[in-house]
Amino acid sequence: MRSLQTQADWCNRAQWVLGLSLATLCTMFYAFVFRPNNQKLADLKEQIAVKQRDLTGNKTRVQILPDVVVAVSDMQSRLSEFDKKLPRQPELGPFIHDITDLSDQSGVKNKWAVEPGMPTRNDGYDEWPIALKFEGDFLSACSFLRRSEAMQRLTRIRGLKMRSLDYGKSGRVQVELSMNIYFLEG
């Protein structure tokens, strides 16, 4: 049988072995389990904070969404109006008809002439210069010019010459008007 001293030495060694094993297990648990999981938890908390900031920013953006919807519908209606103003074909005949109607409404009927020029191509659209010549009293000529600006079709007046026919005695004028009409590239 073993002696009491040997048993005490054996228990003392067993305590040291168990203590060192427990310390090793605690160190390994800290190094391989607790610390990595703690790092993952910190990373997840950082990701949560980032997502919460993104969510707050997105909520702010979503609050302006009704204004954006209204703006888009307004732009769509303006686009449909623009499509009416800028036709896909030159449509010189309807333009001359509209100008003739405007001249009849304004009262400028004497010596009416329309002289189309050569269309030129630009980026995304074509431009067609047209020269108009007519005579009438000053107020009728001004009425015609005002009405031509209000036309549905997109036009631009490039030049305007107005001269008196009898030095202002009767108020009759001769007008030479150069303008452009526009249409989409064909």
VOVO-938225 format. One line per field, with one value per residue (C-alpha): x, z, y; residue number from 1; residue in three letters. Coordinates in Angstrom, 1 decimal. Example, Ala and Ser with C-alpha at 12.3 -4.5 7.8 and 13.67 -1.06 7.14 Angstrom:
VOVO-938225
xx: (12.3,13.7) .
zz: (7.8,7.1) .
yy: (-4.5,-1.1) .
num: (1,2) .
residuo: (Ala,Ser) .
***
This chain:
VOVO-938225
xx: (0.0,1.1,2.1,0.3,3.2,3.0,-0.8,-0.4,2.3,0.1,-2.9,-0.6,0.5,-3.1,-4.2,-1.4,-2.3,-6.0,-5.2,-2.9,-5.5,-8.2,-6.0,-5.2,-8.9,-9.8,-7.1,-8.2,-11.9,-10.9,-8.7,-10.8,-14.4,-15.0,-12.7,-13.8,-17.5,-17.0,-15.3,-18.2,-20.7,-18.8,-18.9,-22.6,-23.3,-21.3,-23.4,-26.6,-25.5,-24.7,-28.0,-29.9,-28.1,-29.1,-32.7,-32.8,-31.5,-33.9,-36.8,-35.8,-35.7,-39.1,-40.7,-40.0,-41.4,-44.9,-43.3,-41.2,-44.4,-46.1,-43.0,-42.8,-46.5,-46.0,-43.0,-45.0,-47.8,-45.2,-43.6,-46.9,-47.4,-43.8,-44.5,-47.4,-45.1,-42.2,-43.8,-42.0,-42.6,-41.9,-45.7,-45.1,-48.7,-50.4,-48.0,-48.8,-52.5,-52.1,-50.2,-52.8,-55.6,-53.6,-53.3,-57.0,-57.8,-55.4,-56.5,-53.3,-54.3,-52.6,-49.6,-49.2,-46.1,-44.5,-41.1,-39.7,-35.9,-33.8,-34.1,-30.9,-30.1,-29.0,-28.5,-31.8,-34.0,-34.3,-34.7,-36.6,-36.3,-39.3,-39.7,-43.0,-43.9,-47.2,-48.7,-51.4,-52.0,-49.7,-52.1,-53.0,-49.3,-48.7,-51.8,-50.4,-47.0,-48.6,-50.8,-47.9,-46.0,-48.9,-49.0,-48.9,-46.1,-42.5,-41.2,-38.5,-38.4,-34.9,-35.5,-38.2,-38.2,-41.1,-41.3,-44.0,-45.5,-46.4,-44.2,-46.8,-49.7,-52.1,-50.5,-49.9,-46.7,-44.8,-43.4,-40.6,-40.4,-37.9,-38.7,-37.7,-40.0,-38.6,-39.3,-37.6,-35.1,-36.7) .
zz: (0.0,-0.5,2.2,3.3,2.1,-1.4,-1.5,-0.4,-3.1,-5.7,-4.6,-4.7,-8.2,-9.2,-7.9,-9.9,-13.1,-12.6,-11.9,-14.9,-17.0,-15.8,-16.5,-20.0,-20.6,-19.5,-21.7,-24.7,-24.0,-23.9,-27.0,-29.2,-28.1,-26.0,-27.8,-31.4,-30.4,-28.6,-31.8,-33.9,-31.5,-31.8,-35.6,-35.6,-33.3,-35.8,-38.7,-36.8,-36.2,-39.9,-40.9,-38.5,-40.0,-43.5,-42.3,-41.0,-44.2,-46.3,-44.1,-44.9,-48.6,-48.5,-46.9,-50.1,-52.3,-52.7,-53.9,-56.4,-57.6,-58.1,-59.9,-62.2,-63.2,-63.9,-66.1,-67.9,-68.7,-69.8,-72.0,-73.7,-74.3,-75.7,-78.0,-79.4,-79.9,-81.5,-84.1,-85.6,-89.2,-90.6,-91.3,-93.3,-94.7,-91.3,-90.2,-93.2,-92.6,-88.9,-89.9,-92.5,-89.9,-87.6,-90.3,-91.0,-87.3,-87.0,-90.1,-92.1,-95.5,-98.0,-100.0,-97.9,-98.7,-97.1,-98.3,-96.7,-96.6,-96.5,-93.3,-91.3,-89.0,-85.4,-82.5,-81.9,-84.0,-87.4,-87.9,-90.9,-91.6,-93.0,-94.2,-93.9,-95.6,-95.2,-95.0,-92.7,-90.2,-87.2,-84.6,-86.9,-87.4,-83.6,-83.0,-85.6,-83.8,-80.4,-81.7,-83.5,-80.2,-78.6,-81.2,-80.0,-82.3,-81.2,-83.3,-82.8,-84.4,-85.7,-87.3,-87.7,-90.0,-89.9,-91.9,-92.5,-96.0,-96.0,-93.2,-90.5,-92.0,-92.3,-89.8,-92.5,-92.2,-94.2,-92.1,-93.0,-90.4,-90.4,-88.1,-87.5,-87.0,-85.4,-85.7,-84.5,-86.7,-89.3) .
yy: (0.0,3.4,5.5,8.6,10.8,9.3,9.7,13.3,13.9,12.2,14.5,17.5,16.7,15.9,19.3,21.0,19.1,19.8,23.5,23.8,22.0,24.3,27.4,26.0,25.3,28.9,30.4,28.3,29.2,32.9,32.7,30.4,31.0,34.2,36.6,35.7,35.8,39.1,40.5,39.1,40.8,44.1,43.8,43.0,46.0,48.2,46.8,47.4,51.0,51.5,49.9,52.2,55.2,54.0,53.4,57.0,58.4,56.3,57.4,61.0,60.2,58.4,61.5,63.5,60.7,62.3,65.5,63.5,61.7,65.1,66.5,63.4,63.7,67.4,66.6,63.9,66.4,68.9,66.3,65.5,69.2,69.4,66.5,68.5,71.5,69.6,67.3,64.4,65.6,69.1,69.6,72.8,72.7,72.8,75.5,77.7,77.0,78.1,81.3,82.1,81.7,84.0,86.6,86.4,86.8,89.7,91.5,91.4,90.2,92.4,91.1,88.0,85.8,82.7,81.7,78.5,78.1,74.9,72.8,72.3,69.3,69.8,67.5,65.7,68.1,69.8,73.5,75.0,78.8,80.5,84.1,85.9,89.2,91.0,94.5,95.8,98.5,98.7,97.3,94.3,93.6,93.7,91.5,89.0,88.9,88.4,85.6,83.9,83.8,82.0,79.2,75.7,74.9,75.6,78.5,81.2,84.6,85.3,88.7,91.3,94.3,96.7,99.9,102.4,102.5,106.2,107.7,107.1,109.0,106.1,103.7,101.0,99.0,96.4,93.5,91.1,88.3,85.5,82.6,79.0,76.0,72.9,69.2,66.0,64.3,62.1) .
num: (1,2,3,4,5,6,7,8,9,10,11,12,13,14,15,16,17,18,19,20,21,22,23,24,25,26,27,28,29,30,31,32,33,34,35,36,37,38,39,40,41,42,43,44,45,46,47,48,49,50,51,52,53,54,55,56,57,58,59,60,61,62,63,64,65,66,67,68,69,70,71,72,73,74,75,76,77,78,79,80,81,82,83,84,85,86,87,88,89,90,91,92,93,94,95,96,97,98,99,100,101,102,103,104,105,106,107,108,109,110,111,112,113,114,115,116,117,118,119,120,121,122,123,124,125,126,127,128,129,130,131,132,133,134,135,136,137,138,139,140,141,142,143,144,145,146,147,148,149,150,151,152,153,154,155,156,157,158,159,160,161,162,163,164,165,166,167,168,169,170,171,172,173,174,175,176,177,178,179,180,181,182,183,184,185,186) .
residuo: (Met,Arg,Ser,Leu,Gln,Thr,Gln,Ala,Asp,Trp,Cys,Asn,Arg,Ala,Gln,Trp,Val,Leu,Gly,Leu,Ser,Leu,Ala,Thr,Leu,Cys,Thr,Met,Phe,Tyr,Ala,Phe,Val,Phe,Arg,Pro,Asn,Asn,Gln,Lys,Leu,Ala,Asp,Leu,Lys,Glu,Gln,Ile,Ala,Val,Lys,Gln,Arg,Asp,Leu,Thr,Gly,Asn,Lys,Thr,Arg,Val,Gln,Ile,Leu,Pro,Asp,Val,Val,Val,Ala,Val,Ser,Asp,Met,Gln,Ser,Arg,Leu,Ser,Glu,Phe,Asp,Lys,Lys,Leu,Pro,Arg,Gln,Pro,Glu,Leu,Gly,Pro,Phe,Ile,His,Asp,Ile,Thr,Asp,Leu,Ser,Asp,Gln,Ser,Gly,Val,Lys,Asn,Lys,Trp,Ala,Val,Glu,Pro,Gly,Met,Pro,Thr,Arg,Asn,Asp,Gly,Tyr,Asp,Glu,Trp,Pro,Ile,Ala,Leu,Lys,Phe,Glu,Gly,Asp,Phe,Leu,Ser,Ala,Cys,Ser,Phe,Leu,Arg,Arg,Ser,Glu,Ala,Met,Gln,Arg,Leu,Thr,Arg,Ile,Arg,Gly,Leu,Lys,Met,Arg,Ser,Leu,Asp,Tyr,Gly,Lys,Ser,Gly,Arg,Val,Gln,Val,Glu,Leu,Ser,Met,Asn,Ile,Tyr,Phe,Leu,Glu,Gly) .
***
